[in-house]
Amino acid sequence: MTHFALAVDIGATKVALALVDRHYIVSSQQEIPVSGNPRFWEDISEATRALMVEARTDLLGVGIGSAGPLHLNKGAISPVNIPAWRMFPIVSNFQKITGSKNVVLHGDAMALAHAEFRLGAGRGTTNMLGMVVSTGIGGGLILNSSLFTGETGNSCYIGHHTINFDGAECACGRRGCVETYSSGPRMVAIARERGWSDGTSFIELAEAARQGNSTALEVIDEGTKALAIGIVNTIGSLDIRTVVIGGGVSQAGEIFWKPLRDHCQVEANTTGFIASVDLRIAQLQRNAGVIGAALGVLDSIPEDSSRNALI
């Protein structure tokens, strides 16, 4: 019998759902758009019911990785980039849909960190910061080979660390957050404010930079510098050095990675104790979020007790 976890990866622009088995094989993945979709919860509910039919009676539970902040004590989420969801009772809603009481919630970047540590670019490390750099910026932490959630489940909320108290106002309400300079949409918005008009996506901005566009190069350089400051602030506080980065922006290639490496090294040099930052690109890419979400369930139920845990 194949046992599955229903994995739910909630990002700023889409929600991915999939079945993940004990061997971390992802099947039946579906993506629901969030932006401009007034009925996205209804679509998520329908996709969940369809996956329940496919899983039959072999479902171990539901693992959710969500953009934050999280409210673990209430089983709720308030993703900064999904204004319609404030204190949204995600855990109880999935319990109602699936009939399972085993619903595990943690951050989306925490899910990525967990998956990359177990199966991807973080294998062999003991301490690691995992990051998603995409529409938003999030972090997850591995300490002493264990996932560190913090007291509220929001550890390494790095996208909303402020690095400029006089900076631009962020969607979270603070000023000068890392995300206001370094997320894909914000880099595009800044470039357009400076006169770049050849596109509306970070993919197009990165291509313009490769073609030598000075504004695109300048904005990506500034964005990676802000990101590097946030990274070194975080790993300097923890005295760790390995950082695994996934998300759409991380897939831009050397136009993103070279300035990020250079800025991280400059910032690290100022600490006096970080010789270098071990930057790694996530290996699992699009599946990292759903695998990491599923791990919350799969790790909670020993394989030999799966039969008793089925809903």
N, C-alpha and C positions, 0 to 999 in steps of 0.2 A: 504494500500500500504506500502510495506517495502522499506525504503530508505537506501541506502548504501553509505559509503565512500570507495573508493579504497585506501587501505593502502599499502605503500611500505617501507620496512625496509631494508636499504642498509648497510650491514656489510662488513668486510674485506674479507670473504671467500664465502659469499652467499648473494643473494637478495631474501627476502621473500615478496610475494604479496598476498593479501587476500581482500575479501569483509568484511566489518565490519558494522553492522547495529546500529540503535539507542540504542539498548539494549546491545551493546558491544559484541555481539555474532559474532565470527569469522567463516567465511565459505569459502570454495573453496581455501584454502591456497595452494600456489605453491612456491617452492624454486628453484632458479636458481643459480648454482655454478658460482663463479667468478674466482677462481684460476684455471689456466690451461684451461680456456674456452675463446678462441679468439673471439667468437661471442656472448658474454654474453649480450650485448645490444640488439642484434637481438632476443635472447631468451626472454629477458624481454619484448620487444615489442610484441612478439607473445603471451606471457602469459597475457599481459594487454588487448590485443584485445579479447582473449577468455573470460576474466572476464567481459569485457564490454558487450559481448553478454549475459552473464549470468545475469548481473545487469539490462539488458534491458534499459528502460528510467529512472530508479530510482536512478541514480548516482548523489550524491550531490557534488562530487569533489574528488580530489586526495590529500591524506596526505602522505608526504614523511619524513621519519626519516633517516638521513644519517650519516655515519662516516664523520668526518671533516678533515680539516677545511671547513666551509661553506662560500659562498660569496652571502649573501642574496640580496644585492643590484643588483646583476647580475642574481640571480636565478640559481647559479652554485655551484658546489662542487669540491673539490680536495682531496678525501680521501687519507690519508697517505699510506694506504696499498693497494690502487688500482692505481698503477703508470700510467695506461692507461687513467685515468680520471684526467685531470688537467684543471680547469675552465670548467668542463663539464656542458653544459647548461641543467641541469636536468628538470627545471621547464618548459621551452619552449618545450622541447621534449615531456613531458607528456601532455602538452596542445595540441600539434599537434596530438598525438595518440588518446586522449580521446575526443577532441573537447571542453573540459571544461576549462574555464578561472580560475576556483577556484582550484588552485594547491597551497598547503601550505607546505613549507619546514622548517624543523628544525632538530637538531642533533639527532642521534640515541639514545644516552644516555639521552638526554633531553626528547625524546619520552618515554623511559622507566621510567624516573622520573615522568612524567606526569601521565602515566598509573598506576604506583604503588601508587602514591599519591591519585588518584581518586578511585581506585578499589582494590589495593593490600596492601602490607606491610606498606605503608605510610599513610593509612587512620587514621584520627584523629590527624595527626601532623599539625603544622603550617609552620615549616621550615624544609627542608629536602634536603640532597644531595643524588641524585641517581647516581649509577655507573654501567657501563658495564665492566666486567673484563673477557676478552676472548682473541681472536687473537690480539686485541688492547684494550686500556683502555680509556673510555670516561666518562664524567660526565654531569649531568643536575641538575638544581637547582630550588627548590621551596622556595620562600620567601614570608612570610605573606600570605600564602595559594594561591599564584599565581605563575605560571611558569615564571621564570626570564630568558630572552633570552640574555640580554646584548645588546650592541650597534651593534654588527655585527652578532649576533646569535651564538656566540661561547663561551658563558659563561661556566665556570668550565671545561675548556679544560685540565683536570687534568692529563691525560696520558702523556702530553707533558710539564708538569712542571718539570724543572730540579731540581734534589736533589743532584747532584754531578757534578760540573762544569768541573771536570777532568775525568768524566766517559766515558763509551762507547758511540760512536756516534750512534744516533738514526736515523731512517729512515726519520724523519722530518728535520734533519740537525743540531739539537742541540745535546748537550752531556749530558749524565747522566739523561735522562728523566725517570720518573717513569715506563713508558712502557718498557724501555730497561731491567728492572730487574723483572717486575711483570706480564707481559702478559704470557699467556700459552706457546706460541712458544718460547719466550725468555727464560723462565725457562727451557724448554726442551733443548734449544741450549746450555745454560750455563752448564747444567748437563752433556751433551755429551762432551763438552770441558774438563770436569773434569773426563772423563773416563766412565761415565754411558753409557751403550750400549744396554739396554734391551727394547728399544722402541723409537718411534719418536713422540708420542703425550703426551699431559699433562695428559690424562686419564691414560696412562701407567706409567708416572712419579709419579702420585699420588698413584697408586697401589704399585709401588716399595717402596714408602715412608711408606705406611701402613705395608709392609712386613719387614720394618726396614732397608732398604738400606740407608746407611749413607750419600751418595752423594745426593740422592733424598731429604732426610730430610733436609740437609743443604741448598740446593738450594731453596726449598719451604720456609724455614725459612727466608732466605735472601730476597726472593721475597715478602713475606708478610710484612717484616720489611720496605722495600722500599715503599710498598703500604700504610702501616700505616703512614709513614712520610708524604706522599702526602695527605692522608686523613686529618691528624691532621693539617697540614699546611693550608689546605683549610677551614676546619670548624673552626679552630682557628681564621682565618682572618674574618670569618663571624659571629663568636660567636653563632654557632648552634651545635647540638649534634647528630641528627639522620641521619644515613647513610643506604641506602638500596642498596644492591649489587646484580646484576644479571649477566648473562653471563655464558659461559661454565665452566670457572674456579671456579666460586662460587658454582657449583654443586658437587664439590669434597668431600664435607662433612667435618668432623672435622679435617682431615689432613691439610686442608686449613684454616678453621675458627678458630681453637684454637690458632695457632700462630698469626693469624691476630688480634684476640681479645687481646692477651697478648701484642703484640707490640703496638697496639693502646692505651692500658691503660698506658704503660710506656711513650709513647710520650705525651699523654694527661696530665699525672702527671707533666710534665715539664712546661706546660703552666701556671699552678697556678690557672686557672679558669675553666678548663674543668674537672669536677669531673669524668665523664666517657663518653665513646662514645657508643651511642645506635646503635649498628650494627644489621641490619636485613637482612635476605635473601629475595630476591624478590619472591613474591608469584605467579606472573603471568607467570614466566619462559619464555617459547618460544613465548607466545602470547604477551608479554609486548611490544615488539617493534612495532608490527602491530597495536595493540590497541592504543598505544601512538601516532603513526603516524596518525591514523584515528581521534583521538581527535582534531587534528589541524583543521580538516574540520568540524566535528560534533559540536564542540564548537563555530564555526564561524557562524553557521546557526541555529537560534532558531527553535525548532521543529515545531511550528505553521507556520513558513514561508518556510518550506522545499519544498512545492509544487511549489512555485515561483522560487526556486533556482535550480531546476533540469535542466540539460543540454538538 
